[in-house]
Amino acid sequence: MLLVPLGEVGSKLVAEASHALRDVLGIAAKAGPSLDRPRYAFNEARGQYHATSILRRLASLRSGGSGPVPVVGITDVDLFLPDAPYVIGDADRDAGAAIFSLARLSHGEPGEVRRRAQVETVHATGHLLGLSHCTDYHCAMFVSRDAADSDRKGPGLCASCRAALGAEE
């Protein structure tokens, strides 16, 4: 797994996200190259960044020495999809890339923001592993529409999502 910061996302936050992947999913992740704010994805009329455009760019980073690796981007810009006013994140399982934004999650104490980044990293990675959104609002796979959703759920997965991954209880 490759974690790629875009914009003003610090290396300490990326390291904390990596720890969550190891602790919750048993996945080793390393930091990818820090990328600039994705100007190519900016939609001037909306004042937001098109998530799908960023996913395409992230997917191009997948080639690794031992084959393609999944990529999760972490950004500080506000994301959108054409049919939604905004999104916290998006994933393309076939392309092996996911993105999530801290733009709507970055208010609060540093510890709260760090935990939200961990939760959403697990969520994004879960999609790349084949998981869909979950109805258990404590599960990391529950969809986040705002910081309160992210705060309510934990970085862990519910029993159903763990079972779907073939993880033992």
Steps between C-alpha positions, in 0.01 A plus 500: 500500500621846411374808687541819298457845653367772267521865601582597857470158663786438741720194514408440866133466406590257220705295746203486741275386215751230417491377862121468480525281190751275674301482824151455352558320170848354543615686189845650468488843343770739404491867419505581133626818341352822636304662221400862456142613532323340199442814291417283197182386680378845608154602380485878515121520487467277807815608680571130562716219367364217284566176691498278190775704332718456807429126508623467141828673592543287813441181300802589285720470812407135558787332320744357752799272487296188574190602306225757541423615854180668617523874558308715749531875464451733795429860413395827660290627208119485483390216268190459287333261261262645240188364670589612854569836664815349653650167601742405775656244269469272202652170388545310176555135589586404141764773475633416848481860617308690765500859624361673805508857615556658837350831380173439685664299778790724603331715763559398860793394710800338327417166663147509357628579151762223525231248604273610214787448256555151638130413476470628143822326392357169619170585326670580167718189520195290583347603168817395318478163676144451374290629790192712443343753736375352825182578694675470839579861590789388723674316215771676298307405184199713597486793259625833640313809395661723762739502795230374739460182292875448500518561875215258576655210320834351587790389289395140560265285295179338619467121507322494162771699324776295662322184385469639148880537497541148633642630829456291810273619779 
